[in-house]
Amino acid sequence: MSDIKIKTNALIELLDLLGTQLNSITTENFSENFKISLETMMVIKSKKKELAQKFGISNLAKYDPEMLIRAKLIERTYDNIIGKFRKELNKTEKQIFHLNRQKKITNYIR
């Protein structure tokens, strides 16, 4: 059972690292930090798959339910970040649309 403890602790540490990476994402560092967080997520997925094959999902859930809660929180954080940047993108698109419309009106008046 110590093998499962070591591996779940490593997975929890990776989840904590991923949470920190996601919380540090801003508009200035989005592309770099989001890429790094996606790479970390891929490592987590591979370790999770390895643990699931070796011990079974139900055993992992029984052994460390906090790990599953953290994974869900990470998923929500991803969704929130994507939603936030999607809103910013839509806002910028609308601003560009209105600027282009004003430009056309100005050119028409001339």
C-alpha positions as CSV (number, residue, x, y, z in Angstrom):
1,M,0.0,0.0,0.0
2,S,3.0,2.3,0.4
3,D,3.3,2.4,-3.4
4,I,-0.2,3.8,-3.8
5,K,0.5,6.4,-1.1
6,I,3.7,7.6,-2.8
7,K,2.1,7.8,-6.2
8,T,-1.0,9.6,-4.9
9,N,1.1,12.1,-3.0
10,A,3.1,12.8,-6.2
11,L,-0.2,13.3,-8.0
12,I,-1.5,15.6,-5.3
13,E,1.7,17.6,-5.5
14,L,1.3,17.9,-9.3
15,L,-2.3,19.0,-8.8
16,D,-1.2,21.7,-6.4
17,L,1.4,22.8,-8.8
18,L,-1.2,23.0,-11.6
19,G,-3.5,25.0,-9.3
20,T,-0.7,27.5,-8.7
21,Q,0.1,27.7,-12.4
22,L,-3.5,28.4,-13.3
23,N,-3.9,31.0,-10.6
24,S,-0.8,32.9,-11.9
25,I,-2.2,33.2,-15.5
26,T,-2.8,36.8,-16.6
27,T,-3.5,38.4,-20.0
28,E,0.2,39.2,-20.3
29,N,1.5,35.7,-19.7
30,F,-1.5,33.7,-20.9
31,S,0.1,31.9,-23.9
32,E,3.2,30.8,-22.0
33,N,1.7,29.9,-18.6
34,F,-1.4,28.2,-20.2
35,K,1.0,26.0,-22.3
36,I,2.9,25.1,-19.2
37,S,-0.2,24.2,-17.3
38,L,-1.5,22.1,-20.2
39,E,1.8,20.2,-20.1
40,T,1.5,19.6,-16.4
41,M,-2.1,18.4,-17.0
42,M,-0.8,15.9,-19.5
43,V,1.6,14.5,-16.9
44,I,-1.2,14.3,-14.4
45,K,-3.4,12.5,-16.9
46,S,-0.7,9.9,-17.6
47,K,0.0,9.3,-13.9
48,K,-3.8,9.1,-13.2
49,K,-4.2,6.5,-16.0
50,E,-1.2,4.5,-14.6
51,L,-2.7,4.5,-11.1
52,A,-6.2,3.6,-12.4
53,Q,-4.8,0.7,-14.3
54,K,-2.7,-0.5,-11.4
55,F,-5.1,0.0,-8.5
56,G,-8.5,0.7,-10.1
57,I,-10.5,4.0,-10.0
58,S,-12.8,2.9,-7.1
59,N,-9.7,2.0,-4.9
60,L,-8.2,5.4,-5.6
61,A,-11.5,7.2,-4.8
62,K,-11.7,5.2,-1.5
63,Y,-8.0,5.7,-0.7
64,D,-7.8,9.5,-1.3
65,P,-11.1,11.3,-2.0
66,E,-9.4,14.7,-1.6
67,M,-7.4,14.0,-4.7
68,L,-10.6,13.7,-6.7
69,I,-12.0,16.9,-5.2
70,R,-8.8,18.8,-6.1
71,A,-9.1,17.5,-9.7
72,K,-12.6,18.8,-9.9
73,L,-11.5,22.2,-8.6
74,I,-8.7,22.3,-11.2
75,E,-11.3,21.5,-13.9
76,R,-13.5,24.4,-12.7
77,T,-10.5,26.7,-12.6
78,Y,-9.7,25.8,-16.3
79,D,-13.4,26.5,-17.2
80,N,-13.3,29.9,-15.4
81,I,-10.0,30.9,-17.1
82,I,-11.3,30.0,-20.5
83,G,-14.6,31.8,-19.8
84,K,-12.8,34.9,-18.6
85,F,-10.6,35.1,-21.7
86,R,-13.5,34.3,-24.0
87,K,-15.4,37.3,-22.5
88,E,-12.3,39.5,-23.0
89,L,-12.0,38.3,-26.6
90,N,-15.7,39.0,-27.3
91,K,-15.4,42.5,-25.7
92,T,-12.4,43.3,-27.9
93,E,-14.2,42.0,-31.0
94,K,-17.1,44.3,-30.3
95,Q,-14.8,47.2,-29.8
96,I,-13.1,46.6,-33.1
97,F,-16.4,46.2,-34.8
98,H,-17.6,49.6,-33.5
99,L,-14.3,51.2,-34.4
100,N,-14.6,49.9,-38.0
101,R,-18.2,51.1,-38.1
102,Q,-17.2,54.6,-37.0
103,K,-14.4,54.6,-39.5
104,K,-16.8,53.8,-42.3
105,I,-19.2,56.5,-41.2
106,T,-16.3,59.0,-41.1
107,N,-15.2,58.0,-44.6
108,Y,-18.8,58.3,-45.9
109,I,-19.2,61.8,-44.4
110,R,-16.1,63.0,-46.2
